[in-house]
Amino acid sequence: MDSLTQIVLGAAVGEAVLGRKVGNKAMFYGAIAGTIPDLDVIASYVTDTVSALEIHRGFTHSIVFSIVFAPIFGWLISKIETHKSIKDWTWLFFWAFLTHPLLDAHTTWGTQLFWPFDLRLAYKNIFVIDPLYTLPFLVFLILTMLQNRTSKKRRLFNTLGLTISSFYLLISLGLKWAAHTQFKHALEDQNIDYLAIDTRPSPLNTILWNANIDTKEAYLLGNYSFFDSKPIRFTSYPKNHHLLGELQTHEKVQRMITISEGWYTISQKNGDLYFNDLRFGLLNLKPNSQDFVFQFLIQKDALGHVTFIEQPRKPGDAKAMLNDLWERIQGN
């Protein structure tokens, strides 16, 4: 999830663990703990693109990280604050560290909660930024902050924030199942044979859902809004995996295929090859759009070294996407 959401969650967890004893300091340190796992993004500045993608939401989003580093931070804060209980501070950091990846597991990218085992949990039932999850949570957190640390209202407001946000996650799982069912029915009605189907919410909401469909020669991309009145339409994107040629067996290419979980196409423009990660969809809803959210230029030098270069978004992409989403959410 986005940084603000993880700050809010960490602060609420910190309050639940230690708010009665230390007041708003529990929120403060909980918010810090809620952001620490995302420091793995530093890898993007010190290593290559493929390695950075592998590291993202890896070790720092694992149970191992929570167990190992919570006592370290607990000891450190006990030396700084007047509340000297290492155990109390350790529990605060442990639960703030752990709830961070537990929430991220609901997004498309998922987390390696059970690192070092190569298992990424990704339920794909909520977008990385979802105002309906974050804003009510934030309001209750602010109300909590304004209460005396021993007030019953303080515990009530914090509990309501945690409960309502968790309930929304539960609802989103039900919405995912309903949308997934609609996609399956559409494929059956259109007599489309497929190998696999992957569904996820579109940005900022859980009303409009996207699906990737794996067929023998192509991937089909479609979207469905709960306000739709017409059948779901799918757009075909040729896999074009053959364009990789001998690169298909290159170690770094194989790692990228693993990262994308096999949901990728290869496109060619002006003689250059591009690796398109389909899991995050398109930047717009134009027919046959090739503007994938995550698109990487594949370069190979004279020594055979392969480099993946993430393509930057163009100015205006975000505004165009929001306009498309708002119109599409209302139904086809």
N, C-alpha and C positions, 0 to 999 in steps of 0.2 A: 504494500500500500504506500501512498505518498507520505512524505515526512510529517505533514500536519496530523494526519490520522494516527501515525505511530506515536507521535508526541502525546496526543490526547489519550490514546490507549495506555501508554506507559504511565502517564500521570494518574489516570483513574486506577490502574493496578497498584501503583505506589500508594495511593490514598487508601485503597482497600486493605493493603498489608500493614501500613504503618501510620496512617493519617491520624488516628486517635492519640498516638503518642507524640508525634512530632509536627502535626499540623500540615501547613502548606509545603514544608520542606519535603514531605513524602511525595507530593506531586512533582516538585522540582526535580528531585533525583529520579523519580519514575520516568519523567519526560526525557531526561538525559539517557537513562538506560534504554528507553524505547527507540532512541536514534542510533545507539552504538552499533547494532548489527549491520546497519546500512553503510557503515564506514568501509565496507568491502568495495565500494565504488572507487576507492583510491587506486585499486588495481588497474583501472582503465588508463591511469596516467603513468604507470610504471611497467606495463607489459603490453603484449599485442592484443588485438581485438578478440581473438578466439579464446585465449587464456583468461582474459577479463570476463568474458561471458560465462566461462566454466566456473570461475570463482564466485560470480554474483549469486547471492543467496545460497552459498555453500556452507563452509565451516561456521561462519558467524551466525548462521541461521539454524544451527543444530542444537540438539539436546546436549551434546558434548560441550559446546561452547558455554551454554548456560551453567552447566555443572562446574566447569573448570574456572570460569571467570567471575561468577557471582561471589564466591568467597574472597577473591582478590579485591574486587571493588568494595565489598562489604567491610573488609578490614581497613581499606584506605579511607572510606567515609567515616568509619568509627574513630579514626585518628583526627578527623577534621571537626566533626560535630560534637556538641555537648552530650547527645544521646550516644553512649559508648557501646551499645550491644552489637557485637559483630554478627551475631545470629540474626537479629532483626534486619540489619542492613543487607545481609546476605540473602535473606528471603525476599526482600524488596527487589534486588537486582535479578535474582533467579527468575521470579515470576514476570518481571518486566521484559527480561531477555527472552523467556520462553513464549510468552503470548505474542511477541512480535512475529516470529516465524509461523506460529499457529494461525495468525490472521493472514499472513502472506500466502499460506497454502491454499487459500480460497481464490487467489488470482490466477491468471493465465500462466505466468512464469513459474509460480509455485516455489517450493523451498526444498532443500536437502536436509530435512529435519533429522534424518537418521544417518547423516554423515558419520563415518566415512563410507558407508554403504551407498552405492550408486543408485539411489532411489529418490526421485523428485516427486513430492506430493503437489498436485495441482488440480484442485477441484473445479476451477474455472467457473465460479458462480457469482463473482463480483469483479468489477473493473478496478484497476489500481487506484482510481480516484472516483469516489461515489459520494456526492453531497448528502444523499439520504442516509448514508451510514454515518458520516462524519459530523454534519452540522448539529443534529439533535444531541449527539454525544458531547460535542463541544459546549452546547448550551448548558447541559446538566453539570458539566465539569466546572464551568464558571459559577453556576449557582452553588455548587459544593464549596468552591474556593472562598465564597463570601460568608460562609457560616463559621461559627466558632468550632474549634476542633473537637469539642465534646458534645456538640449539638446533635440531636437525633435527626434533624433535617439534613445535616451534612452527610451522614451515612445514607439517608434515604435518597438524596439527589444522586449521589455517586452510584448507588445500587441501581437506580432507574437508568442512568446512562449506560452502564454495563449491560443491563438486562435488555433494554430496547435495541441497542446496537447488535447484541447477540441474536435477538429475535429476528432482526432484519436479515442477518446472515442465513438464518434458518428458512425464512421466507424465500430468499433468493435461490436456495437449493431447490425448493418446490417449483419456482418459476423456471429454473433451468430444466427440470424434468419435463414440465409442460411444453416448453419450447422445443426440447429435444424430441418429444413425441410428435409434435407438429411437423418437424423436419422429416422424421421417419415416414409419416403418413404421406407427405408430399412425394418422397422418393418412390414409395410404393405405387401411388396414383399415377406417377409419370413413368412407371416401369423402368426405373433406373437401377441397374445392378451396381452395388458398391461394396468396397472392402472394409471401410471404416468411416466413422462419422465423429466429428469433434465440434462441440458447441461451446459458446462463451458469450457473455454480454457485450454489447457495444459500449463505447466510452460513456461514462458518467451516469449510467442508468441500468435498470434491469427490466425494461419494457421491450427494448429492441435487442434481438439476439442474432448472432452470426453463426454460421455453420461452415465447416470445411468437410467436403466429401471426397474420399479417396476412391477413384475408379482406376481401371487398368492403365489407361493412357493419359489421364488428366485428373486435375482436382476441380471439383465444383464448389463454387462459393455462393452462398445464399444468405438472406436475412429475413427475419420474421418479427413483426411487431404484434403485440397482443391486441392492437386495434385494427389489424389487417382484415380486409373483407374479400381479397382476391387470393388466388393460389400463389404459393411460393415459387419464385423463379430462380433458377440456378444459372450462374455464368461459368463457362468452362475455361480452365487455364491449363494448357498443355504442360506436362511435367518437364519436358525437354532435358531430362537428365543426361541424355546422350551427348549433349553439347559439351559436357565436361571432358569428354574424351579420356585421355590418360590421367587427367586430374582426379577422376572418380576414385582412384585408389590412393591418392595422396593422403598422408597422415592428417594434415590440417583440414583438408576437405572432409574427411571422415569424421573428424571431431565436430565440425560444423553441422554435419548431418545428424549426429547424435544430439547436439544441442537443440536442433529444431524438431527433434523427435520424428524425423522423416517427413515432416510437413514442409516441403520446399519445392520451388520451381527454379529453373535456370532460364534467364532471358539474355538476349544479346542485343546490344546497341552500339553502333559504330565500331563493330569488331571487338568490343569488350564484353566480357561475361559478368553477369550479376547473379548473386545468390539471394533469393527472396524467401524470407521466413514467413510462412503463411499463418502462423499461429496468432499473429497480432493484426491480421487483416490489412485493409487498405486505408489510405488517407482521405478517400472520398468515395462516394457511391455512384460515380459516373459509370455508364456501361463499358465493360471491358477495360476498366482502369488498370494501369500498370504501376500506379503509385503506392507501393507497399510501404507500410509503416517501417519495417526493418528490411532494408535492401543493402547488400554489400557488394562492392566492386571486387572482383577476384583478379589479383595481379600476380604474375609469375616472372621472376627475374632470370637473368642468364644462367645463374647458378642453380636454378630450380626451386628457389625459395618462394613459397606462396604466401601472399598477404591478403587479408580481407579488410576492406576499408568501408566502414559504415557511411552511407550516403546521407548528407544533411537534409533536413526538411527545408522546403522553400518558404519564403515570407508569404504569409496569407494562408498557409496550409491549415492551421488551427481554426481560423475563422471559417474557411470553406467547409471544413469537416463538421463544425458545430451547426452550421446552416443546414447541411445535408442531413445530419442526425435529427434535428428538430422537425424537419419536414417528413422524414421517413418514420419517425416514432409515431406520428399521427395516423399512420396506416397507408396501405397502398391503394 
